[in-house]
Amino acid sequence: SSTRPYPYDEDPIGGLVIEDIDGDGRMLMMRIPDPNGNWKKHPDEPRLMIRRDPDEVGGEYYRILPEGRFDEPFDPAILQIQPRKEGLDLNRNFPSNWRQEYEQHGAGPYPTSEPEVRAIVDFIVNHPNITGGVTFHTWSGVLLRPYSHQPDDHFPAEDLWTYQKIGAKGTEITGYPNISVYHDFKYHPKEYISGVFDDWMYDHMGVFAWTVEIWSPQRQAGITEYKFIDWYREHPVEDDLKLLRWSDEVLGGKGYVDWYEFEHPQLGKVELGGWDALYAWRNPPPEFLEKEVALFPDWLVWHLLISPKLELYEAKAEPLSEGVYKVRLVVQNTGWLPTYITKKALEKKVVRGVIATIELPAGATLRSGKPREELGQLEGRAYKPSAASVWNTDPTDDRAKVEWVVHAPQGGIVRLVARHERAGMVRVELQLQ
């Protein structure tokens, strides 16, 4: 994720260094004969490697490792993978529920220790008009929402319902399923991740945020009903055959490479082949990239369109007596989301309500009211019931009013401003006459 050394500056010693050892521009896998290996050839499709049965002995078996060379000291009896020198994951470095290295590998020495993460956090904190967030990763073909570290019953109910509605729209537009990370995308059933972008955006900033994992080779191959992370632990061999057929028929054999002999400088004769993961898995192949990313602009624009929007409902100045006027301003939120966006934002007190100000003409004074009035938050339509009934009411909690009495012997123009850091600004001028 990051390019700087972590957790130590020194180069690791020993182990397999993944690299393109035959210079063909690909990093594939190495198939090494080993009587105690975990893998054997599929009986009907020898390109495909499948696991030995638990009680199986006496066959032709292989050990499979990434393509690469072994750093010194090298011992052919002990084949291990060298730890990554760049072991820091930027998406574990955000402040929300950040955990130290002993609890979560790769999280960095402290929250926002990394300049990339700090720049993102600083920008978002200093732009309070941001009403949502979407970050794009690869791969899995899924829309991920918080929480990563705790179950859904920790949400305010209204926020969970709204997250689910936003996710359902995302699925409708993109075809990607929408799921909870904690419930459906754990790397291990007994472990969880934290310090991630979307958790921080929701839990600290109080806005709805998502992580999109672009691209699903499985779905491209016609595998639709599968658990995203669980699939890599256990899946039927029929899925592998579907993927191999997809590589042959759609990718022209470039995804899964047939095994070929190679004289390894340390291991001797091995075979290179298998999945070209960087081409077929990590990202959409170049010829698929534009089509895949084209799924998302409509959903991103939809995120903008549901934002709160402060608009003018009414503004007028009414004479009460000679040189005395009642000035009235009513504003409304015409957006789907409330001005505060989430109940979590209210809980954390991270968003201010609507502020209304009045600027008087020369020689005028206020008889009642204050130059700056706090009008509170305005509701949207997101948290309203979805069905009309005698138990449901629809008050005008999306509106707020403020009134002033102004003494302006010479008349003139009053300037009214209503603003909300997440819903925008309304300006209006009224003539006192």
C-alpha positions in Angstrom: 0.0 0.0 0.0 2.7 2.4 1.0 6.1 2.6 -0.7 8.2 3.4 2.3 10.0 0.8 4.4 8.0 -0.5 7.3 8.2 -1.5 10.1 12.0 -1.4 9.6 14.4 0.4 7.3 16.7 -2.6 6.8 16.2 -5.0 3.8 14.7 -8.4 4.9 17.2 -11.2 4.8 16.5 -14.5 3.0 13.4 -15.9 1.5 11.8 -15.7 -1.9 11.8 -12.3 -3.6 8.9 -12.2 -6.1 10.1 -11.0 -9.5 10.0 -11.7 -13.2 12.9 -14.2 -13.4 12.6 -15.1 -17.1 12.1 -11.5 -18.3 8.8 -12.0 -20.2 7.1 -9.1 -18.4 4.9 -11.3 -16.2 5.1 -12.6 -12.7 3.5 -16.0 -12.7 3.8 -19.0 -10.4 6.5 -21.7 -10.1 5.4 -25.4 -10.2 8.0 -27.4 -8.3 7.9 -31.3 -8.1 7.7 -32.3 -4.5 6.5 -35.7 -3.1 5.1 -33.9 -0.1 3.5 -31.1 -2.1 0.0 -29.9 -1.6 -1.0 -29.8 -5.3 -1.6 -32.2 -8.1 -2.8 -31.9 -11.7 -6.5 -32.0 -12.4 -7.2 -35.4 -14.0 -9.2 -33.9 -17.0 -7.4 -30.5 -17.2 -3.7 -30.9 -16.5 -3.1 -27.1 -16.6 -5.2 -26.7 -13.5 -3.8 -27.5 -10.1 -6.0 -29.0 -7.4 -5.3 -30.0 -3.8 -4.5 -33.5 -2.8 -7.1 -35.4 -0.9 -6.4 -35.6 2.9 -5.5 -39.3 2.8 -3.9 -39.3 -0.7 -0.3 -40.6 -1.1 1.8 -42.1 -3.9 1.0 -39.6 -6.7 2.7 -36.9 -8.6 2.6 -33.8 -6.4 3.9 -30.3 -6.6 4.7 -27.3 -4.4 3.6 -24.0 -5.9 5.4 -20.7 -5.2 5.3 -17.2 -6.7 7.8 -16.6 -9.5 11.0 -15.2 -8.2 14.5 -15.8 -6.8 15.7 -16.6 -3.3 17.8 -14.1 -1.4 20.9 -15.3 0.3 21.4 -17.3 2.5 19.5 -19.9 0.3 18.8 -23.4 1.5 16.8 -25.5 -1.0 15.3 -27.5 1.8 13.7 -24.5 3.4 11.6 -22.4 1.0 10.0 -19.4 2.6 8.6 -16.1 1.3 10.5 -12.9 2.1 8.5 -10.4 4.1 7.6 -7.3 2.2 9.9 -4.4 2.9 7.0 -2.0 2.4 4.6 -3.4 4.9 2.5 -0.4 5.7 -1.2 -0.3 4.6 -2.5 3.2 4.2 -6.0 2.0 4.7 -5.2 1.0 8.3 -3.7 4.4 9.2 -6.9 6.5 9.5 -7.8 7.7 13.0 -11.1 5.8 13.6 -10.4 2.8 15.9 -6.7 2.8 14.8 -4.7 0.0 16.5 -1.0 -0.5 17.1 1.2 -3.0 15.3 0.8 -5.7 17.9 -3.0 -5.8 17.2 -3.0 -5.0 13.5 -0.1 -5.4 11.1 0.7 -2.5 8.9 -1.2 0.3 10.6 1.7 2.6 11.0 3.4 4.1 14.1 0.4 6.4 14.9 -2.9 7.5 13.2 -2.2 9.7 10.1 1.5 9.1 10.4 1.6 8.7 6.6 1.6 12.0 4.6 -0.9 10.6 2.1 -3.4 9.8 4.8 -2.7 13.0 6.7 -3.3 15.0 3.5 -6.7 13.3 2.9 -7.8 13.8 6.6 -6.7 17.5 6.6 -8.5 18.2 3.3 -11.8 16.6 4.4 -11.7 18.2 7.9 -11.1 21.6 6.3 -13.9 21.2 3.8 -17.0 20.7 5.9 -19.2 20.9 2.8 -18.3 17.3 2.0 -21.4 15.2 2.3 -20.1 11.7 1.5 -17.2 9.7 0.3 -16.3 6.8 -2.0 -12.9 5.2 -2.3 -12.0 2.8 -5.0 -9.9 -0.3 -4.5 -9.4 -3.6 -6.3 -10.7 -6.3 -6.4 -13.9 -8.3 -5.6 -16.7 -6.5 -7.5 -18.6 -5.3 -4.4 -19.7 -2.1 -2.6 -18.4 -2.2 1.0 -19.9 -0.1 3.9 -18.9 0.3 7.6 -18.5 -1.0 10.0 -15.3 -3.0 9.6 -14.8 -3.7 13.3 -18.3 -4.1 14.8 -21.7 -5.4 13.9 -24.6 -3.5 12.5 -26.5 -3.1 15.8 -23.9 -0.4 16.7 -25.4 1.9 14.1 -28.2 4.4 14.9 -31.1 2.6 13.2 -31.8 5.5 10.9 -28.2 5.5 9.6 -28.2 1.8 9.0 -31.5 2.0 7.1 -30.2 4.9 5.0 -26.9 3.1 4.3 -28.9 0.1 3.1 -31.0 2.4 0.8 -27.9 4.0 -0.7 -26.3 0.5 -1.2 -29.5 -0.8 -2.9 -29.3 2.1 -5.3 -25.6 1.3 -5.9 -26.5 -2.3 -6.7 -29.3 -1.2 -9.0 -27.0 1.1 -11.0 -23.7 -0.9 -11.0 -24.8 -4.5 -10.5 -22.3 -4.8 -7.6 -23.7 -6.3 -4.4 -23.6 -4.0 -1.3 -22.5 -5.6 2.0 -21.1 -4.9 5.5 -17.4 -5.4 5.9 -17.8 -6.8 9.4 -20.6 -9.3 8.5 -19.6 -10.3 5.0 -16.0 -9.3 4.1 -13.7 -10.4 7.0 -10.3 -11.9 6.1 -10.7 -14.2 9.1 -13.9 -15.0 11.0 -12.2 -14.2 14.3 -10.4 -11.1 13.2 -11.4 -7.6 12.0 -9.7 -4.6 10.4 -9.9 -1.0 11.6 -8.4 2.4 10.9 -10.0 2.4 7.5 -11.2 5.4 5.4 -14.9 4.7 5.3 -15.2 4.0 9.0 -13.4 7.2 9.7 -15.6 9.2 7.4 -18.7 7.9 9.0 -17.7 7.6 12.7 -15.7 10.8 13.0 -17.1 13.1 10.2 -20.7 11.8 10.3 -21.1 11.2 6.5 -21.9 8.1 4.6 -18.8 6.6 3.0 -18.1 3.5 0.9 -15.3 1.4 -0.4 -15.7 0.0 -3.9 -13.7 -3.1 -4.7 -13.6 -2.9 -8.5 -13.6 -6.1 -10.7 -14.6 -9.6 -10.1 -13.0 -12.3 -12.3 -15.4 -14.8 -10.7 -18.4 -12.9 -12.0 -16.9 -12.5 -15.4 -16.6 -16.3 -15.5 -20.2 -16.8 -14.5 -19.7 -17.5 -10.8 -22.4 -15.5 -9.1 -23.3 -17.0 -5.8 -20.1 -16.9 -3.8 -18.8 -15.4 -0.6 -16.1 -12.8 -1.4 -13.4 -13.7 1.0 -14.6 -17.2 2.0 -14.2 -18.2 -1.7 -10.5 -18.0 -1.4 -10.5 -20.5 1.5 -12.8 -23.0 0.0 -14.6 -23.3 -3.3 -15.6 -26.1 -5.7 -13.1 -27.1 -8.4 -15.9 -26.3 -11.0 -15.3 -22.7 -10.3 -11.6 -23.0 -11.3 -12.7 -24.7 -14.5 -15.1 -21.9 -15.3 -12.3 -19.3 -14.7 -9.9 -21.3 -16.8 -12.5 -21.4 -19.6 -13.0 -17.7 -19.3 -9.3 -17.1 -19.7 -9.2 -19.3 -22.7 -12.3 -18.0 -24.5 -12.4 -14.3 -23.4 -8.8 -13.4 -22.6 -7.2 -15.5 -25.4 -5.3 -17.5 -22.8 -3.5 -14.5 -21.4 -5.1 -14.8 -18.0 -4.1 -18.4 -17.1 -0.7 -19.3 -18.7 0.0 -22.9 -19.6 3.0 -24.3 -17.7 6.4 -24.2 -19.4 9.8 -25.4 -18.3 12.4 -23.0 -17.0 15.9 -23.5 -15.6 15.8 -21.7 -12.3 19.3 -20.5 -11.2 18.8 -21.8 -7.7 16.1 -24.5 -7.9 17.1 -26.1 -11.2 14.3 -27.2 -13.5 10.9 -25.8 -12.6 7.8 -24.8 -14.5 6.4 -21.3 -14.8 2.7 -20.7 -15.5 -0.7 -20.4 -13.8 -2.6 -17.1 -13.3 -1.1 -13.8 -14.4 -2.7 -12.2 -11.4 -1.6 -8.6 -12.2 -3.3 -8.8 -15.6 -6.4 -10.8 -14.8 -7.1 -10.4 -11.1 -5.6 -7.3 -9.5 -7.2 -4.9 -12.1 -9.5 -5.4 -15.0 -7.4 -6.3 -18.1 -6.8 -3.1 -20.1 -9.5 -4.0 -22.6 -12.1 -4.3 -19.8 -11.1 -1.3 -17.8 -13.2 1.4 -19.4 -16.3 -0.7 -19.4 -15.8 -1.6 -15.7 -15.3 1.9 -14.4 -18.2 3.2 -16.5 -20.5 1.5 -14.0 -19.9 4.1 -11.3 -20.3 7.7 -12.5 -24.2 7.5 -12.3 -24.0 6.3 -8.7 -21.4 8.9 -7.7 -23.7 11.7 -9.2 -26.6 10.2 -7.4 -24.6 10.6 -4.1 -24.4 14.3 -5.0 -28.1 14.6 -5.8 -29.2 13.3 -2.4 -27.1 15.8 -0.5 -28.9 18.4 1.6 -29.6 21.6 -0.2 -30.5 24.9 1.5 -33.0 27.0 -0.5 -35.1 30.0 0.0 -38.8 29.4 0.9 -39.8 33.0 1.8 -38.3 36.4 2.4 -40.2 39.6 2.9 -40.2 42.9 4.7 -43.5 44.2 6.1 -43.9 47.8 7.4 -45.3 47.9 11.0 -45.2 51.7 11.5 -43.3 54.7 10.3 -39.7 53.5 9.8 -40.3 50.2 11.5 -40.3 46.9 9.6 -40.8 43.2 10.3 -38.2 41.2 8.3 -39.0 37.5 7.8 -36.8 34.8 6.4 -37.9 31.1 5.9 -35.4 28.6 4.4 -35.9 24.9 3.6 -33.8 21.8 2.9 -34.9 20.4 -0.4 -32.4 17.6 -0.3 -33.1 14.0 0.5 -30.6 13.8 3.3 -31.0 16.0 6.4 -28.6 18.9 6.8 -26.7 17.0 9.4 -26.4 13.9 7.1 -26.3 11.2 9.8 -27.5 10.6 13.3 -23.9 9.8 14.1 -22.9 13.4 13.2 -25.5 14.7 15.7 -24.1 12.2 18.3 -20.6 13.4 17.8 -21.5 17.1 17.5 -19.5 17.5 14.4 -21.9 19.7 12.4 -23.4 23.1 13.1 -27.0 24.0 12.4 -28.3 26.7 10.0 -27.0 30.2 10.7 -29.0 33.2 9.6 -27.5 36.7 9.6 -28.9 40.2 8.8 -27.0 43.2 7.5 -28.7 46.5 8.1 -28.6 49.7 6.0 -26.9 52.8 7.3 -28.7 54.3 10.3 -30.8 51.2 11.0 -31.0 49.3 14.2 -32.5 46.1 15.5 -35.6 46.4 17.7 -35.8 42.6 18.2 -33.7 39.7 17.1 -30.0 39.3 16.9 -27.6 39.9 14.1 -26.9 36.2 14.0 -29.5 33.6 14.7 -29.0 29.8 15.1 -31.8 27.9 13.4 -30.7 24.3 14.1 -30.8 21.4 11.7 -33.3 20.8 9.0 -34.7 17.4 8.2 -34.7 15.9 4.7 -36.8 13.0 3.3 -34.4 10.2 4.0 -35.7 9.4 7.5 -39.4 9.7 6.7 -41.6 6.6 6.6 -41.9 4.9 3.3 -45.7 4.4 3.6 -48.5 6.8 4.4 -50.6 5.8 7.4 -52.6 7.4 10.2 -49.5 6.9 12.5 -47.2 8.8 10.2 -47.0 12.6 10.1 -45.2 14.9 7.8 -44.5 18.2 9.7 -42.4 21.0 8.1 -39.2 20.0 10.0 -37.4 20.7 6.7 -38.0 24.4 7.2 -36.9 27.1 9.7 -37.8 30.7 10.1 -36.3 33.8 11.7 -37.9 37.2 12.1 -36.4 40.6 13.0 -37.9 44.0 13.8 -35.8 46.7 12.2 -35.9 50.4 12.8 -34.8 52.1 9.6 -35.9 55.7 9.4 -34.3 56.2 6.0 -35.4 52.8 4.6 -32.7 51.1 2.5 -31.7 47.5 1.8 -31.3 44.7 4.3 -29.2 41.7 3.3 -30.1 38.3 4.6 -27.9 35.3 4.6 -28.7 31.7 5.7 -25.9 29.2 5.6 -25.1 25.6 6.5 -21.7 24.1 6.2 -23.1 20.9 4.5 -26.2 22.3 2.8 -25.0 25.5 1.2 -26.0 29.2 1.4 -28.9 31.4 0.6 -28.6 35.2 0.0 -31.4 37.6 -0.4 -31.8 41.4 -0.4 -35.0 43.2 0.6 -35.9 46.9 0.1 -37.3 48.6 3.2 -39.8 51.2 1.9 
